[in-house]
Amino acid sequence: MTRAHPFWLVLGFAIALIGVGFPYWRLPYREIGLPDSLYGPGLVAVAVVALMLRAFGTARFWKVWLIAAAAVPVAVLLRVAVDVARDPTSHNLWPLELAIAAAVGLAAALAGTALGSLLLLRSSRRPP
């Protein structure tokens, strides 16, 4: 398996999803306030995953950035789906929640991907 194999992107996405989702999913519904409830180690996990994927040359900049960033709105979407299944009146503004999560995810992943690109410039592992 080469460094450019899609498995690494899927694994990175899964790690970022669990990293950002686990603390967010454990919060009670009344304590959720976006984007504040997303800040913390979960976003650091997203940035570190993006950094590692890019630094090891698994894919191009935009691909790593978007895949890592997608973990944040997917975590929010999973929480919304579970909460709405329990109580249909919750999460009335879910499109706004997804937009906020996407913006936060894009910012965190951009920081990690940019730093990973700087590290990649210093190595000989260029993506295909």
Chimera marker file (.cmm) of the C-alpha trace (Angstrom):
<marker_set name="trace">
<marker id="1" x="0.000" y="0.000" z="0.000" r="1" g="1" b="0" radius="0.5"/>
<marker id="2" x="1.492" y="3.312" z="-1.087" r="1" g="1" b="0" radius="0.5"/>
<marker id="3" x="1.263" y="6.650" z="0.688" r="1" g="1" b="0" radius="0.5"/>
<marker id="4" x="-1.156" y="7.877" z="-1.998" r="1" g="1" b="0" radius="0.5"/>
<marker id="5" x="-3.619" y="5.021" z="-1.397" r="1" g="1" b="0" radius="0.5"/>
<marker id="6" x="-7.155" y="6.287" z="-0.588" r="1" g="1" b="0" radius="0.5"/>
<marker id="7" x="-7.169" y="4.204" z="2.598" r="1" g="1" b="0" radius="0.5"/>
<marker id="8" x="-5.075" y="6.871" z="4.350" r="1" g="1" b="0" radius="0.5"/>
<marker id="9" x="-7.617" y="9.580" z="3.562" r="1" g="1" b="0" radius="0.5"/>
<marker id="10" x="-10.474" y="7.419" z="4.848" r="1" g="1" b="0" radius="0.5"/>
<marker id="11" x="-8.519" y="6.603" z="8.005" r="1" g="1" b="0" radius="0.5"/>
<marker id="12" x="-7.685" y="10.269" z="8.544" r="1" g="1" b="0" radius="0.5"/>
<marker id="13" x="-11.330" y="11.240" z="8.098" r="1" g="1" b="0" radius="0.5"/>
<marker id="14" x="-12.422" y="8.589" z="10.609" r="1" g="1" b="0" radius="0.5"/>
<marker id="15" x="-9.856" y="9.723" z="13.179" r="1" g="1" b="0" radius="0.5"/>
<marker id="16" x="-10.857" y="13.371" z="12.759" r="1" g="1" b="0" radius="0.5"/>
<marker id="17" x="-14.554" y="12.469" z="12.985" r="1" g="1" b="0" radius="0.5"/>
<marker id="18" x="-14.094" y="10.563" z="16.213" r="1" g="1" b="0" radius="0.5"/>
<marker id="19" x="-11.741" y="13.215" z="17.568" r="1" g="1" b="0" radius="0.5"/>
<marker id="20" x="-14.164" y="16.080" z="17.026" r="1" g="1" b="0" radius="0.5"/>
<marker id="21" x="-17.350" y="14.082" z="17.480" r="1" g="1" b="0" radius="0.5"/>
<marker id="22" x="-16.753" y="12.256" z="20.729" r="1" g="1" b="0" radius="0.5"/>
<marker id="23" x="-16.536" y="15.350" z="22.969" r="1" g="1" b="0" radius="0.5"/>
<marker id="24" x="-19.389" y="17.013" z="21.060" r="1" g="1" b="0" radius="0.5"/>
<marker id="25" x="-21.666" y="13.972" z="21.155" r="1" g="1" b="0" radius="0.5"/>
<marker id="26" x="-21.285" y="13.634" z="24.925" r="1" g="1" b="0" radius="0.5"/>
<marker id="27" x="-22.606" y="17.150" z="25.650" r="1" g="1" b="0" radius="0.5"/>
<marker id="28" x="-26.198" y="17.419" z="26.856" r="1" g="1" b="0" radius="0.5"/>
<marker id="29" x="-28.559" y="19.098" z="24.387" r="1" g="1" b="0" radius="0.5"/>
<marker id="30" x="-29.049" y="22.188" z="26.563" r="1" g="1" b="0" radius="0.5"/>
<marker id="31" x="-25.272" y="22.856" z="26.627" r="1" g="1" b="0" radius="0.5"/>
<marker id="32" x="-24.788" y="22.839" z="22.861" r="1" g="1" b="0" radius="0.5"/>
<marker id="33" x="-23.959" y="26.231" z="21.464" r="1" g="1" b="0" radius="0.5"/>
<marker id="34" x="-22.126" y="26.392" z="18.186" r="1" g="1" b="0" radius="0.5"/>
<marker id="35" x="-19.302" y="27.151" z="17.605" r="1" g="1" b="0" radius="0.5"/>
<marker id="36" x="-18.294" y="27.222" z="21.292" r="1" g="1" b="0" radius="0.5"/>
<marker id="37" x="-19.118" y="23.561" z="21.886" r="1" g="1" b="0" radius="0.5"/>
<marker id="38" x="-16.777" y="22.531" z="19.060" r="1" g="1" b="0" radius="0.5"/>
<marker id="39" x="-13.725" y="24.397" z="20.347" r="1" g="1" b="0" radius="0.5"/>
<marker id="40" x="-11.106" y="22.333" z="22.108" r="1" g="1" b="0" radius="0.5"/>
<marker id="41" x="-9.203" y="19.117" z="21.525" r="1" g="1" b="0" radius="0.5"/>
<marker id="42" x="-11.576" y="17.984" z="18.765" r="1" g="1" b="0" radius="0.5"/>
<marker id="43" x="-10.559" y="20.791" z="16.440" r="1" g="1" b="0" radius="0.5"/>
<marker id="44" x="-6.929" y="20.189" z="17.315" r="1" g="1" b="0" radius="0.5"/>
<marker id="45" x="-7.443" y="16.591" z="16.188" r="1" g="1" b="0" radius="0.5"/>
<marker id="46" x="-8.825" y="17.823" z="12.868" r="1" g="1" b="0" radius="0.5"/>
<marker id="47" x="-5.833" y="20.124" z="12.377" r="1" g="1" b="0" radius="0.5"/>
<marker id="48" x="-3.331" y="17.405" z="13.328" r="1" g="1" b="0" radius="0.5"/>
<marker id="49" x="-4.944" y="14.881" z="10.984" r="1" g="1" b="0" radius="0.5"/>
<marker id="50" x="-4.816" y="17.417" z="8.146" r="1" g="1" b="0" radius="0.5"/>
<marker id="51" x="-1.195" y="18.199" z="8.990" r="1" g="1" b="0" radius="0.5"/>
<marker id="52" x="-0.172" y="14.544" z="8.976" r="1" g="1" b="0" radius="0.5"/>
<marker id="53" x="-2.025" y="13.676" z="5.778" r="1" g="1" b="0" radius="0.5"/>
<marker id="54" x="-0.473" y="16.596" z="3.950" r="1" g="1" b="0" radius="0.5"/>
<marker id="55" x="3.019" y="16.279" z="5.449" r="1" g="1" b="0" radius="0.5"/>
<marker id="56" x="3.237" y="12.640" z="4.371" r="1" g="1" b="0" radius="0.5"/>
<marker id="57" x="2.078" y="13.550" z="0.874" r="1" g="1" b="0" radius="0.5"/>
<marker id="58" x="-1.052" y="11.413" z="0.761" r="1" g="1" b="0" radius="0.5"/>
<marker id="59" x="-2.906" y="13.838" z="-1.536" r="1" g="1" b="0" radius="0.5"/>
<marker id="60" x="-2.977" y="17.357" z="-2.890" r="1" g="1" b="0" radius="0.5"/>
<marker id="61" x="-3.664" y="20.388" z="-0.702" r="1" g="1" b="0" radius="0.5"/>
<marker id="62" x="-7.327" y="20.919" z="-1.535" r="1" g="1" b="0" radius="0.5"/>
<marker id="63" x="-8.218" y="17.248" z="-1.172" r="1" g="1" b="0" radius="0.5"/>
<marker id="64" x="-6.641" y="16.908" z="2.283" r="1" g="1" b="0" radius="0.5"/>
<marker id="65" x="-8.145" y="20.224" z="3.373" r="1" g="1" b="0" radius="0.5"/>
<marker id="66" x="-11.706" y="19.344" z="2.369" r="1" g="1" b="0" radius="0.5"/>
<marker id="67" x="-11.617" y="15.769" z="3.661" r="1" g="1" b="0" radius="0.5"/>
<marker id="68" x="-10.313" y="16.804" z="7.068" r="1" g="1" b="0" radius="0.5"/>
<marker id="69" x="-12.735" y="19.736" z="7.253" r="1" g="1" b="0" radius="0.5"/>
<marker id="70" x="-15.712" y="17.526" z="6.385" r="1" g="1" b="0" radius="0.5"/>
<marker id="71" x="-15.351" y="15.651" z="9.674" r="1" g="1" b="0" radius="0.5"/>
<marker id="72" x="-16.763" y="18.590" z="11.663" r="1" g="1" b="0" radius="0.5"/>
<marker id="73" x="-20.100" y="19.032" z="9.841" r="1" g="1" b="0" radius="0.5"/>
<marker id="74" x="-20.517" y="15.253" z="9.637" r="1" g="1" b="0" radius="0.5"/>
<marker id="75" x="-20.140" y="15.046" z="13.434" r="1" g="1" b="0" radius="0.5"/>
<marker id="76" x="-22.767" y="17.769" z="13.837" r="1" g="1" b="0" radius="0.5"/>
<marker id="77" x="-25.045" y="16.075" z="11.293" r="1" g="1" b="0" radius="0.5"/>
<marker id="78" x="-24.842" y="12.773" z="13.174" r="1" g="1" b="0" radius="0.5"/>
<marker id="79" x="-25.728" y="14.556" z="16.428" r="1" g="1" b="0" radius="0.5"/>
<marker id="80" x="-28.662" y="16.325" z="14.755" r="1" g="1" b="0" radius="0.5"/>
<marker id="81" x="-29.951" y="13.037" z="13.307" r="1" g="1" b="0" radius="0.5"/>
<marker id="82" x="-29.854" y="11.281" z="16.680" r="1" g="1" b="0" radius="0.5"/>
<marker id="83" x="-31.437" y="14.202" z="18.544" r="1" g="1" b="0" radius="0.5"/>
<marker id="84" x="-34.212" y="14.636" z="15.973" r="1" g="1" b="0" radius="0.5"/>
<marker id="85" x="-34.965" y="10.910" z="16.150" r="1" g="1" b="0" radius="0.5"/>
<marker id="86" x="-35.449" y="11.300" z="19.914" r="1" g="1" b="0" radius="0.5"/>
<marker id="87" x="-37.285" y="14.648" z="19.837" r="1" g="1" b="0" radius="0.5"/>
<marker id="88" x="-38.512" y="15.966" z="16.473" r="1" g="1" b="0" radius="0.5"/>
<marker id="89" x="-38.795" y="19.522" z="17.810" r="1" g="1" b="0" radius="0.5"/>
<marker id="90" x="-35.065" y="19.826" z="18.518" r="1" g="1" b="0" radius="0.5"/>
<marker id="91" x="-32.548" y="21.347" z="16.097" r="1" g="1" b="0" radius="0.5"/>
<marker id="92" x="-34.988" y="23.545" z="14.198" r="1" g="1" b="0" radius="0.5"/>
<marker id="93" x="-32.059" y="25.495" z="12.730" r="1" g="1" b="0" radius="0.5"/>
<marker id="94" x="-29.980" y="22.536" z="11.639" r="1" g="1" b="0" radius="0.5"/>
<marker id="95" x="-28.889" y="24.106" z="8.311" r="1" g="1" b="0" radius="0.5"/>
<marker id="96" x="-27.378" y="26.983" z="10.270" r="1" g="1" b="0" radius="0.5"/>
<marker id="97" x="-25.663" y="24.516" z="12.589" r="1" g="1" b="0" radius="0.5"/>
<marker id="98" x="-24.142" y="22.724" z="9.606" r="1" g="1" b="0" radius="0.5"/>
<marker id="99" x="-22.956" y="26.005" z="8.082" r="1" g="1" b="0" radius="0.5"/>
<marker id="100" x="-21.269" y="27.040" z="11.327" r="1" g="1" b="0" radius="0.5"/>
<marker id="101" x="-19.663" y="23.608" z="11.695" r="1" g="1" b="0" radius="0.5"/>
<marker id="102" x="-18.431" y="23.725" z="8.090" r="1" g="1" b="0" radius="0.5"/>
<marker id="103" x="-16.826" y="27.132" z="8.616" r="1" g="1" b="0" radius="0.5"/>
<marker id="104" x="-15.126" y="26.022" z="11.836" r="1" g="1" b="0" radius="0.5"/>
<marker id="105" x="-13.962" y="22.783" z="10.196" r="1" g="1" b="0" radius="0.5"/>
<marker id="106" x="-12.589" y="24.589" z="7.157" r="1" g="1" b="0" radius="0.5"/>
<marker id="107" x="-10.618" y="26.983" z="9.364" r="1" g="1" b="0" radius="0.5"/>
<marker id="108" x="-9.122" y="24.241" z="11.552" r="1" g="1" b="0" radius="0.5"/>
<marker id="109" x="-8.266" y="22.010" z="8.594" r="1" g="1" b="0" radius="0.5"/>
<marker id="110" x="-6.767" y="24.942" z="6.694" r="1" g="1" b="0" radius="0.5"/>
<marker id="111" x="-4.333" y="25.610" z="9.528" r="1" g="1" b="0" radius="0.5"/>
<marker id="112" x="-3.254" y="21.975" z="9.651" r="1" g="1" b="0" radius="0.5"/>
<marker id="113" x="-3.035" y="21.549" z="5.896" r="1" g="1" b="0" radius="0.5"/>
<marker id="114" x="-1.000" y="24.726" z="5.473" r="1" g="1" b="0" radius="0.5"/>
<marker id="115" x="1.479" y="23.663" z="8.139" r="1" g="1" b="0" radius="0.5"/>
<marker id="116" x="1.656" y="20.190" z="6.616" r="1" g="1" b="0" radius="0.5"/>
<marker id="117" x="2.391" y="21.743" z="3.227" r="1" g="1" b="0" radius="0.5"/>
<marker id="118" x="5.306" y="23.635" z="4.717" r="1" g="1" b="0" radius="0.5"/>
<marker id="119" x="6.681" y="20.377" z="6.091" r="1" g="1" b="0" radius="0.5"/>
<marker id="120" x="6.114" y="18.679" z="2.747" r="1" g="1" b="0" radius="0.5"/>
<marker id="121" x="8.145" y="21.347" z="0.981" r="1" g="1" b="0" radius="0.5"/>
<marker id="122" x="11.139" y="20.289" z="3.047" r="1" g="1" b="0" radius="0.5"/>
<marker id="123" x="10.843" y="16.621" z="2.069" r="1" g="1" b="0" radius="0.5"/>
<marker id="124" x="11.082" y="14.657" z="-1.129" r="1" g="1" b="0" radius="0.5"/>
<marker id="125" x="7.624" y="13.047" z="-0.793" r="1" g="1" b="0" radius="0.5"/>
<marker id="126" x="5.569" y="14.878" z="-3.371" r="1" g="1" b="0" radius="0.5"/>
<marker id="127" x="2.019" y="13.698" z="-3.997" r="1" g="1" b="0" radius="0.5"/>
<marker id="128" x="1.340" y="12.130" z="-7.382" r="1" g="1" b="0" radius="0.5"/>
<link id1="1" id2="2" r="1" g="1" b="0" radius="0.2"/>
<link id1="2" id2="3" r="1" g="1" b="0" radius="0.2"/>
<link id1="3" id2="4" r="1" g="1" b="0" radius="0.2"/>
<link id1="4" id2="5" r="1" g="1" b="0" radius="0.2"/>
<link id1="5" id2="6" r="1" g="1" b="0" radius="0.2"/>
<link id1="6" id2="7" r="1" g="1" b="0" radius="0.2"/>
<link id1="7" id2="8" r="1" g="1" b="0" radius="0.2"/>
<link id1="8" id2="9" r="1" g="1" b="0" radius="0.2"/>
<link id1="9" id2="10" r="1" g="1" b="0" radius="0.2"/>
<link id1="10" id2="11" r="1" g="1" b="0" radius="0.2"/>
<link id1="11" id2="12" r="1" g="1" b="0" radius="0.2"/>
<link id1="12" id2="13" r="1" g="1" b="0" radius="0.2"/>
<link id1="13" id2="14" r="1" g="1" b="0" radius="0.2"/>
<link id1="14" id2="15" r="1" g="1" b="0" radius="0.2"/>
<link id1="15" id2="16" r="1" g="1" b="0" radius="0.2"/>
<link id1="16" id2="17" r="1" g="1" b="0" radius="0.2"/>
<link id1="17" id2="18" r="1" g="1" b="0" radius="0.2"/>
<link id1="18" id2="19" r="1" g="1" b="0" radius="0.2"/>
<link id1="19" id2="20" r="1" g="1" b="0" radius="0.2"/>
<link id1="20" id2="21" r="1" g="1" b="0" radius="0.2"/>
<link id1="21" id2="22" r="1" g="1" b="0" radius="0.2"/>
<link id1="22" id2="23" r="1" g="1" b="0" radius="0.2"/>
<link id1="23" id2="24" r="1" g="1" b="0" radius="0.2"/>
<link id1="24" id2="25" r="1" g="1" b="0" radius="0.2"/>
<link id1="25" id2="26" r="1" g="1" b="0" radius="0.2"/>
<link id1="26" id2="27" r="1" g="1" b="0" radius="0.2"/>
<link id1="27" id2="28" r="1" g="1" b="0" radius="0.2"/>
<link id1="28" id2="29" r="1" g="1" b="0" radius="0.2"/>
<link id1="29" id2="30" r="1" g="1" b="0" radius="0.2"/>
<link id1="30" id2="31" r="1" g="1" b="0" radius="0.2"/>
<link id1="31" id2="32" r="1" g="1" b="0" radius="0.2"/>
<link id1="32" id2="33" r="1" g="1" b="0" radius="0.2"/>
<link id1="33" id2="34" r="1" g="1" b="0" radius="0.2"/>
<link id1="34" id2="35" r="1" g="1" b="0" radius="0.2"/>
<link id1="35" id2="36" r="1" g="1" b="0" radius="0.2"/>
<link id1="36" id2="37" r="1" g="1" b="0" radius="0.2"/>
<link id1="37" id2="38" r="1" g="1" b="0" radius="0.2"/>
<link id1="38" id2="39" r="1" g="1" b="0" radius="0.2"/>
<link id1="39" id2="40" r="1" g="1" b="0" radius="0.2"/>
<link id1="40" id2="41" r="1" g="1" b="0" radius="0.2"/>
<link id1="41" id2="42" r="1" g="1" b="0" radius="0.2"/>
<link id1="42" id2="43" r="1" g="1" b="0" radius="0.2"/>
<link id1="43" id2="44" r="1" g="1" b="0" radius="0.2"/>
<link id1="44" id2="45" r="1" g="1" b="0" radius="0.2"/>
<link id1="45" id2="46" r="1" g="1" b="0" radius="0.2"/>
<link id1="46" id2="47" r="1" g="1" b="0" radius="0.2"/>
<link id1="47" id2="48" r="1" g="1" b="0" radius="0.2"/>
<link id1="48" id2="49" r="1" g="1" b="0" radius="0.2"/>
<link id1="49" id2="50" r="1" g="1" b="0" radius="0.2"/>
<link id1="50" id2="51" r="1" g="1" b="0" radius="0.2"/>
<link id1="51" id2="52" r="1" g="1" b="0" radius="0.2"/>
<link id1="52" id2="53" r="1" g="1" b="0" radius="0.2"/>
<link id1="53" id2="54" r="1" g="1" b="0" radius="0.2"/>
<link id1="54" id2="55" r="1" g="1" b="0" radius="0.2"/>
<link id1="55" id2="56" r="1" g="1" b="0" radius="0.2"/>
<link id1="56" id2="57" r="1" g="1" b="0" radius="0.2"/>
<link id1="57" id2="58" r="1" g="1" b="0" radius="0.2"/>
<link id1="58" id2="59" r="1" g="1" b="0" radius="0.2"/>
<link id1="59" id2="60" r="1" g="1" b="0" radius="0.2"/>
<link id1="60" id2="61" r="1" g="1" b="0" radius="0.2"/>
<link id1="61" id2="62" r="1" g="1" b="0" radius="0.2"/>
<link id1="62" id2="63" r="1" g="1" b="0" radius="0.2"/>
<link id1="63" id2="64" r="1" g="1" b="0" radius="0.2"/>
<link id1="64" id2="65" r="1" g="1" b="0" radius="0.2"/>
<link id1="65" id2="66" r="1" g="1" b="0" radius="0.2"/>
<link id1="66" id2="67" r="1" g="1" b="0" radius="0.2"/>
<link id1="67" id2="68" r="1" g="1" b="0" radius="0.2"/>
<link id1="68" id2="69" r="1" g="1" b="0" radius="0.2"/>
<link id1="69" id2="70" r="1" g="1" b="0" radius="0.2"/>
<link id1="70" id2="71" r="1" g="1" b="0" radius="0.2"/>
<link id1="71" id2="72" r="1" g="1" b="0" radius="0.2"/>
<link id1="72" id2="73" r="1" g="1" b="0" radius="0.2"/>
<link id1="73" id2="74" r="1" g="1" b="0" radius="0.2"/>
<link id1="74" id2="75" r="1" g="1" b="0" radius="0.2"/>
<link id1="75" id2="76" r="1" g="1" b="0" radius="0.2"/>
<link id1="76" id2="77" r="1" g="1" b="0" radius="0.2"/>
<link id1="77" id2="78" r="1" g="1" b="0" radius="0.2"/>
<link id1="78" id2="79" r="1" g="1" b="0" radius="0.2"/>
<link id1="79" id2="80" r="1" g="1" b="0" radius="0.2"/>
<link id1="80" id2="81" r="1" g="1" b="0" radius="0.2"/>
<link id1="81" id2="82" r="1" g="1" b="0" radius="0.2"/>
<link id1="82" id2="83" r="1" g="1" b="0" radius="0.2"/>
<link id1="83" id2="84" r="1" g="1" b="0" radius="0.2"/>
<link id1="84" id2="85" r="1" g="1" b="0" radius="0.2"/>
<link id1="85" id2="86" r="1" g="1" b="0" radius="0.2"/>
<link id1="86" id2="87" r="1" g="1" b="0" radius="0.2"/>
<link id1="87" id2="88" r="1" g="1" b="0" radius="0.2"/>
<link id1="88" id2="89" r="1" g="1" b="0" radius="0.2"/>
<link id1="89" id2="90" r="1" g="1" b="0" radius="0.2"/>
<link id1="90" id2="91" r="1" g="1" b="0" radius="0.2"/>
<link id1="91" id2="92" r="1" g="1" b="0" radius="0.2"/>
<link id1="92" id2="93" r="1" g="1" b="0" radius="0.2"/>
<link id1="93" id2="94" r="1" g="1" b="0" radius="0.2"/>
<link id1="94" id2="95" r="1" g="1" b="0" radius="0.2"/>
<link id1="95" id2="96" r="1" g="1" b="0" radius="0.2"/>
<link id1="96" id2="97" r="1" g="1" b="0" radius="0.2"/>
<link id1="97" id2="98" r="1" g="1" b="0" radius="0.2"/>
<link id1="98" id2="99" r="1" g="1" b="0" radius="0.2"/>
<link id1="99" id2="100" r="1" g="1" b="0" radius="0.2"/>
<link id1="100" id2="101" r="1" g="1" b="0" radius="0.2"/>
<link id1="101" id2="102" r="1" g="1" b="0" radius="0.2"/>
<link id1="102" id2="103" r="1" g="1" b="0" radius="0.2"/>
<link id1="103" id2="104" r="1" g="1" b="0" radius="0.2"/>
<link id1="104" id2="105" r="1" g="1" b="0" radius="0.2"/>
<link id1="105" id2="106" r="1" g="1" b="0" radius="0.2"/>
<link id1="106" id2="107" r="1" g="1" b="0" radius="0.2"/>
<link id1="107" id2="108" r="1" g="1" b="0" radius="0.2"/>
<link id1="108" id2="109" r="1" g="1" b="0" radius="0.2"/>
<link id1="109" id2="110" r="1" g="1" b="0" radius="0.2"/>
<link id1="110" id2="111" r="1" g="1" b="0" radius="0.2"/>
<link id1="111" id2="112" r="1" g="1" b="0" radius="0.2"/>
<link id1="112" id2="113" r="1" g="1" b="0" radius="0.2"/>
<link id1="113" id2="114" r="1" g="1" b="0" radius="0.2"/>
<link id1="114" id2="115" r="1" g="1" b="0" radius="0.2"/>
<link id1="115" id2="116" r="1" g="1" b="0" radius="0.2"/>
<link id1="116" id2="117" r="1" g="1" b="0" radius="0.2"/>
<link id1="117" id2="118" r="1" g="1" b="0" radius="0.2"/>
<link id1="118" id2="119" r="1" g="1" b="0" radius="0.2"/>
<link id1="119" id2="120" r="1" g="1" b="0" radius="0.2"/>
<link id1="120" id2="121" r="1" g="1" b="0" radius="0.2"/>
<link id1="121" id2="122" r="1" g="1" b="0" radius="0.2"/>
<link id1="122" id2="123" r="1" g="1" b="0" radius="0.2"/>
<link id1="123" id2="124" r="1" g="1" b="0" radius="0.2"/>
<link id1="124" id2="125" r="1" g="1" b="0" radius="0.2"/>
<link id1="125" id2="126" r="1" g="1" b="0" radius="0.2"/>
<link id1="126" id2="127" r="1" g="1" b="0" radius="0.2"/>
<link id1="127" id2="128" r="1" g="1" b="0" radius="0.2"/>
</marker_set>
